[in-house]
Amino acid sequence: MDDRNQILLVGRENREWTTLASQIKANGLEPVILPSLVEAKERLTGAPAGLIIVAIETLHHPLEAVRELNFLYRGLPVLAAAVKGSVSEAREAIQMGAADYLLLPIDDRALVKVLEQYAGRFFDPELGRGRRLVSADGGMQKLLNQLRRVAPSKATVLIQGESGTGKELIARYLHQVSDRADAPFVAINCAALPENLLESELFGHVKGAFTGAVTDRKGKFQQATGGSILLDEISEMSLNLQAKLLRVLQEGEVDPVGGRGAQKVDVRVIASTNRDLKDWVGQGKFREDLFYRLNVFPVRLPSLRQRGDDVLLLAEHFRKRFVTELCRTDIPFSQDARLALKAYSWPGNVRELENIIQRSLLIAEGNEITRADLTIDPVPAESTATAPVAGGNDDAIRLPVGTTVREMEEILIRRTLDEVDGNRTRAAELLGISIRTLRNKLHEYAARPPE
């Protein structure tokens, strides 16, 4: 079993500890009882774990143990647990660095929530395929720990990072570990709709507000009331809509299109973008006041090439997942495939890795997934290479001498759309432009008279 599935129970074994261990095992994790702090530190030397729970009653100087474990293993959640707890003791444990304070015995439902929140075993019920946050990287673990701490508040969160780094998954994680987890999580891509439709989608409309508005319709903010809303690609929102969004954040109310009065909403706002919003502000493309409203708790996701050994960890995670989903024989990576995975720069980040592992399992014919099955060209990880539009030299775009820059642009855009089966969002990412720019270009080409 993966060491990260191990839950370390630090304290001498007794009835409550044995019961807790049985409950943890029933949830598919591996409990490891360690009677002393010394044994806990020995176990953690060179081997990760998913979570540490410290027994208050059966360990010598338990609060000092909490403080020391929290200091030595930053990013690894440390919980305190007691049979006869008190408010003052809980407060002191938290001050020493405990992420939470548990009262034993704990019922199964409450324990599941604790494991989901702190053991890194986040499963997104909406995705339905067991997608989870997987990382052994210290920076990512620290980030997840910070998210767990900010989750109970209503503070707005701004997630910035390259395309494919998992911004939406992080947003869903934040919602899932918050006290809003039982309420809706609603996501909307701000670049996918023109301005007039986006306003209606966000804030709703009343019957007769515009042609086609045959009934009243709740917007995404109203649908997310009590829960969280993710405003994906927030940088592509028009300045006019940014002003209206700012009012929602300031007043906590929305104005439906065509409506005559504001409606109160209680929503946790999370925004994400693959751009540098501060730079966008400097260029006059994003309101400064809105930027500061959104940037209460900034999150900058590292690229996959910055996450050390996470490439192989994630590759193995995806391999196991797709073996099950595709009903494939369980074949491992060959050594040359593992070296190729580590050498590649992953310009498309985790999303690209996921797609490549799925494809490799579809085409692999031997007893191993080989370097050739991965269909990638390894380059040094520090390279600044960008994702190719086409698969290889045979697919290179050849242009006759005299082709204008404008014609070349159209050829490149249409070829990229062909490569991604018409997926405009993916095409825009590969081309390095916004989906709105892509949409405008396609409208321009459609309106251009034939020569």
Backbone hydrogen bonds, N-H to C=O, Kabsch-Sander energy under -0.5 kcal/mol:
donor,donor_aa,acceptor,acceptor_aa,energy
5,N,2,D,-2.2
6,Q,3,D,-1.9
7,I,30,E,-2.3
8,L,6,Q,-0.6
8,L,51,L,-2.7
9,L,7,I,-0.6
9,L,32,V,-2.8
10,V,8,L,-0.8
10,V,53,I,-2.9
11,G,9,L,-0.8
11,G,34,L,-2.3
12,R,58,T,-1.1
18,T,14,N,-2.5
19,T,15,R,-2.3
20,L,16,E,-2.4
21,A,17,W,-2.3
22,S,18,T,-2.0
23,Q,19,T,-2.1
24,I,20,L,-2.4
25,K,21,A,-2.3
26,A,22,S,-2.0
27,N,23,Q,-0.7
27,N,24,I,-0.9
28,G,25,K,-1.9
29,L,24,I,-1.7
30,E,5,N,-2.6
32,V,7,I,-2.7
34,L,9,L,-2.8
34,L,32,V,-0.5
40,A,36,S,-1.7
41,K,37,L,-2.4
42,E,38,V,-2.1
43,R,39,E,-2.3
44,L,40,A,-1.8
45,T,41,K,-0.7
45,T,42,E,-0.8
46,G,44,L,-0.8
47,A,44,L,-0.6
50,G,6,Q,-2.6
51,L,6,Q,-1.0
52,I,77,P,-2.0
53,I,8,L,-3.1
54,V,79,L,-3.1
55,A,10,V,-2.8
56,I,81,A,-2.9
65,A,61,H,-1.8
66,V,62,P,-2.3
67,R,63,L,-2.2
68,E,64,E,-2.6
69,L,65,A,-2.7
70,N,66,V,-2.3
71,F,67,R,-1.8
72,L,68,E,-2.7
73,Y,69,L,-2.2
74,R,71,F,-0.5
76,L,73,Y,-2.0
79,L,52,I,-3.0
80,A,100,D,-2.2
81,A,54,V,-2.6
82,A,102,L,-2.4
85,G,83,V,-0.6
90,A,86,S,-2.4
91,R,87,V,-2.5
92,E,88,S,-2.1
93,A,89,E,-2.4
94,I,90,A,-2.2
95,Q,91,R,-2.0
96,M,92,E,-1.6
97,G,94,I,-1.5
98,A,93,A,-2.5
99,A,78,V,-3.0
100,D,78,V,-0.6
102,L,80,A,-3.3
104,L,82,A,-2.7
104,L,102,L,-0.5
111,L,107,D,-2.2
112,V,108,D,-2.3
113,K,109,R,-1.7
114,V,110,A,-1.9
115,L,111,L,-2.8
116,E,112,V,-2.7
117,Q,113,K,-2.3
118,Y,114,V,-2.7
119,A,115,L,-2.1
121,R,115,L,-0.8
122,F,120,G,-0.8
123,F,121,R,-0.6
124,D,131,R,-1.2
127,L,124,D,-0.8
128,G,124,D,-1.6
134,V,132,R,-0.6
135,S,133,L,-0.5
141,Q,137,D,-2.5
142,K,138,G,-2.3
143,L,139,G,-2.0
144,L,140,M,-2.6
145,N,141,Q,-2.1
146,Q,142,K,-2.2
147,L,143,L,-2.3
148,R,144,L,-2.1
149,R,145,N,-1.5
150,V,146,Q,-2.0
151,A,147,L,-1.7
153,S,150,V,-1.5
157,V,269,V,-1.7
158,L,297,F,-1.4
159,I,157,V,-0.6
159,I,271,A,-3.2
160,Q,158,L,-0.6
160,Q,299,V,-3.2
161,G,273,T,-1.6
165,T,162,E,-1.5
170,I,166,G,-2.1
171,A,167,K,-2.1
172,R,168,E,-2.6
173,Y,169,L,-2.2
174,L,170,I,-2.5
175,H,171,A,-2.0
176,Q,172,R,-2.7
177,V,173,Y,-2.1
178,S,175,H,-1.2
181,A,178,S,-1.2
183,A,180,R,-2.1
186,V,228,S,-2.4
188,I,230,L,-2.3
190,C,188,I,-0.8
190,C,232,D,-2.8
192,A,189,N,-1.2
198,L,194,P,-2.5
199,E,195,E,-2.2
200,S,196,N,-1.3
201,E,197,L,-2.4
202,L,198,L,-2.6
203,F,199,E,-2.8
204,G,200,S,-2.1
205,H,217,R,-2.0
206,V,257,V,-2.1
208,G,213,A,-3.3
209,A,206,V,-2.0
213,A,210,F,-2.5
214,V,212,G,-1.7
217,R,205,H,-3.0
220,K,201,E,-3.1
221,F,202,L,-2.2
223,Q,219,G,-2.3
224,A,220,K,-1.7
225,T,222,Q,-1.1
226,G,266,D,-4.0
227,G,224,A,-3.2
228,S,184,P,-2.1
229,I,268,R,-2.7
230,L,186,V,-2.9
231,L,229,I,-0.6
231,L,270,I,-3.0
232,D,188,I,-2.2
232,D,230,L,-1.0
234,I,231,L,-0.7
234,I,272,S,-2.1
236,E,233,E,-1.8
237,M,234,I,-1.6
242,Q,238,S,-2.2
243,A,239,L,-1.7
244,K,240,N,-1.2
245,L,241,L,-2.6
246,L,242,Q,-2.4
247,R,243,A,-1.4
248,V,244,K,-1.5
249,L,245,L,-2.2
250,Q,246,L,-2.1
251,E,247,R,-3.1
252,G,248,V,-2.2
254,V,263,Q,-2.7
257,V,204,G,-2.9
259,G,256,P,-2.2
263,Q,254,V,-2.6
265,V,252,G,-2.5
267,V,265,V,-0.6
268,R,227,G,-2.5
269,V,267,V,-0.6
270,I,229,I,-2.8
270,I,268,R,-0.5
271,A,157,V,-2.8
272,S,231,L,-2.1
273,T,159,I,-1.9
277,L,275,R,-1.0
280,W,276,D,-2.0
281,V,277,L,-2.4
282,G,278,K,-1.9
283,Q,279,D,-1.4
284,G,281,V,-1.7
285,K,280,W,-2.4
286,F,280,W,-0.8
291,F,287,R,-2.1
292,Y,288,E,-2.1
293,R,289,D,-1.4
294,L,290,L,-2.3
295,N,291,F,-2.2
297,F,156,T,-1.3
297,F,294,L,-0.6
299,V,158,L,-3.2
301,L,160,Q,-2.6
301,L,299,V,-0.6
306,Q,303,S,-1.4
307,R,304,L,-1.9
310,D,307,R,-2.2
311,V,308,G,-0.9
313,L,309,D,-1.7
314,L,310,D,-3.2
315,A,311,V,-2.6
316,E,312,L,-2.3
317,H,313,L,-1.8
318,F,314,L,-3.0
319,R,315,A,-2.4
320,K,316,E,-2.3
321,R,317,H,-1.9
322,F,318,F,-2.9
323,V,319,R,-2.2
324,T,320,K,-1.5
325,E,321,R,-2.5
326,L,322,F,-2.9
327,C,324,T,-0.8
328,R,323,V,-2.2
331,I,329,T,-1.5
334,S,369,I,-2.7
338,R,334,S,-2.1
339,L,335,Q,-2.1
340,A,336,D,-1.9
341,L,337,A,-2.5
342,K,338,R,-1.9
343,A,339,L,-1.7
344,Y,340,A,-1.7
349,N,346,W,-1.6
350,V,164,G,-0.9
351,R,164,G,-1.4
351,R,348,G,-0.6
352,E,348,G,-1.2
353,L,349,N,-2.1
354,E,350,V,-2.7
355,N,351,R,-2.2
356,I,352,E,-2.4
357,I,353,L,-2.3
358,Q,354,E,-2.0
359,R,355,N,-2.3
360,S,356,I,-2.5
361,L,357,I,-1.7
362,L,358,Q,-1.2
363,I,359,R,-1.7
364,A,360,S,-1.9
369,I,332,P,-3.0
370,T,368,E,-0.7
374,L,370,T,-0.9
374,L,371,R,-0.6
375,T,371,R,-0.6
375,T,372,A,-0.9
376,I,371,R,-0.5
383,S,380,P,-2.2
395,D,392,G,-1.2
396,A,393,N,-1.6
398,R,396,A,-0.7
399,L,397,I,-0.5
403,T,400,P,-1.6
408,M,404,T,-2.6
409,E,405,V,-2.3
410,E,406,R,-1.9
411,I,407,E,-2.4
412,L,408,M,-2.5
413,I,409,E,-2.5
414,R,410,E,-2.7
415,R,411,I,-2.5
416,T,412,L,-2.2
417,L,413,I,-2.2
418,D,414,R,-2.0
419,E,415,R,-2.0
420,V,416,T,-1.4
421,D,418,D,-1.3
422,G,417,L,-3.4
423,N,420,V,-1.6
424,R,422,G,-1.0
427,A,423,N,-2.4
428,A,424,R,-2.7
429,E,425,T,-1.8
430,L,426,R,-2.3
431,L,427,A,-2.3
432,G,428,A,-1.1
433,I,428,A,-2.1
438,L,434,S,-2.2
439,R,435,I,-2.5
440,N,436,R,-2.4
441,K,437,T,-2.4
442,L,438,L,-2.2
443,H,439,R,-2.1
444,E,440,N,-2.2
445,Y,441,K,-2.4
446,A,442,L,-2.3
447,A,443,H,-1.9
448,R,444,E,-1.0
